[in-house]
């Protein structure tokens, strides 16, 4: 089995930087078919159609499986299969248990949900970092128009 050295992995990541902007994902675990902790596997969408980045939190798993688990979790939420009043889980998904994080934690960490299998493997759905163009619009796109009074009565 071929393994990447530490520097080889860095070189691959640097070369792949341009590709990640186009939606391609490169992981050093790709040589074994498994992504390991910290690897980014790709993107998915939440039940509310919000884009998230799928990352490996702990353990190792094939990226295709990680993305499939996140998509299945979102589909179950969208279908109303969440317990309670429609919260984020916990919901069993193909041998995994997935759950959304409370809003304050999402705002603090960017982590929208996690799926785990035992205590060895964890998949995270993380809100993407706002782009520079979105940041430049902050405060202007939602600004109220100036108040212009109607005729004086």
Buried (B, 14 or more C-beta within 10 A) or exposed (E): EEEBEEEEBEEBBEEBEEEEEEEEBBBBBBBBEBBBEEBBBBBBBBBEEEEBBBBBBBBBBBBEBBBBBBBBBBEBBBEEBBEEEEEBBBBEBEEBBBBBBEEEEBEEEBBBBBBBBEEEBBBBBBBEEEEEEEEEEEEEEEEEEEEEEEEEE
